[in-house]
Amino acid sequence: MSTDLEKVKKFAKDLRKTLPRSSREKLDGYVIAARCVDKCRAFLLDMNGEYNYWPCSLASQWFVFTGITSEQFKDVVATGATDEELATWIAGNSKIKDPDEVLKWNNRLRDMRLRDMRSFHAQQYLEDYIPKFVPNHRPVYAWFDVYDLEERRL
């Protein structure tokens, strides 16, 4: 695959000035994937600001589930692929082929409470993160709320 940063620029969001898509927004049927695309494009162009493409606890959930690696995904994003082209690539490269399995995974992630996270490290990180970045008057009910509250989507 060849890198085409000029083409990447056509689709990239400057995350120093704007927000990536919500983790709830889907690409090829997967939550988290659209946000991954925004963060990866910005990373490739050094416009990611405070957003990390990798490592990222959200992205890692999607990469593990699909069997796609962060490096494979970065390489295809670097070609300047559109969202539609990326969706086709994801469909062809994900180890998950059953749409019902994707739906169940999406719902589990969308509704995951912090106490249900498997990683104690992730829970501890969010215990420190939430008071610093989420408005005090807004309760966090599910993991995705953390980002949507911080980014003022909720």
N, C-alpha and C positions, 0 to 999 in steps of 0.2 A: 504494500500500500504506500502510496506517495503522499507526502504532506503538502497541503495547499492552504497556508494560513490566510491568504487573501480571500479565499472562499469561506474559510471559517469566520472571518470578520463579518461577512454578510449576515450571518445568523447569530452571532455572539451578542450577549448582553454584557455591558460593562458593569460588573458587580461592585465596583467602587461607587457607582451612582444609582444603581437600581437593584432590585431583588431577583434572585432565581425563582423559578416556579415553585409552587408549594409542593411538599413531599406527597400531598394527596393527588396531585395532577398525574395522569397516566400517560405513558408512551408504550405502544404495543401492548396495552392492557395492564402494564405493571405500574403500581405506585412507585415513587422514588426515581424512576428512570428519567423522567423529563427534567427533574432537578439536577440529576447527575450530568445530563447533557449540558445544561446551562453552566454548571460549575466547571466542567471539563473544557468547554469552549473558552471560557474566561481564563482558566488556568493556562491554556495553550498560548493565549495572547497577553499573558501577564496583566490581566484586568480582573483578577479574582478578589482583590481587596482582602477582606478578613475571611473570605470563604475558602475552605480547603476542598480540593477535588479528592485528594487521597493523602493520608488516611482520613476516612470519614465514617462514623458509626452508622449513619443511614445508608450510605452507598455500600458499605461492607455487607449489610443485610441482603441487598439486591444482588451483589456479585456472588455471594455464597449460594443464594437460592438458584440463580440462573446458571451457575458454573462459568460465567464469563469473568475474566480477570480485569482488573483496572487498567492494566497495560494494553490488553487487546482492545478494550473499549476506547481508550485514549487514541490508539492508532487509527481506528476507524473514524472517530470524531475528527481527527487531524486531517483527514482527506477533504474536509469541507462538506461532508454529507448533510443533507437536509434531515429534518425530523422524520419525514416519511421514509427516506433511505435508511436511517438508523433503525426505525421500527422494523423494516424488512430484514436488516442485518441481525437485529436482536432475535427475531422469530427464527431465523436460520441457525443461530449460534447458541441459543439457550438450550440447556438440557431439559427444560420443562416444556412439554408439548401439550399437556392437558389443560385446556382453559379453566376447568373447574378447580384444578390445583392452584392456578394463578389467582383465581377469585378468592379462594380460601386463604391463601397467603396474604393477599391485599387486605382482606378484612381483619386478619389477625394483626397485621402491622398497624393498620389505621386505628384499631381499637386497643392496642397494647398499652396497658398502664405501666407506669415506671416500676412498680413492685413486681411486675411479671417479666421484666427483662432478665434474661438468663445471666448476663454478665454483671457481677457486683461492681466491677470497675465502671461500667456505663452508668449504673445507678448512682455511684459516688460522684462521678463527673457531673451528672445532672443535678445532684443535690447542691453542688457549688455553683453551677452555671445558672440555674433558674433564678435565684435571688439577685444575681448580677444583671441579667438581661431580659427577664420577663417582667412586665408591669406588675407591681405588687397586688393590685386590686383584681387581677385576673387569675382564676384558678386553673391549674393544669390538670386535665382529666385523662388525657392520653398522650403518648410520646410525641405524636405529630403536632399536638397543641403547642409544645414548647417553641417550635420554629414559627408556626403561624401566629402565635401571640407576640413573639419577639419582633416579627416582621409586620405586625399590625394587620394581619389578614382576618383575625378574629376579634 
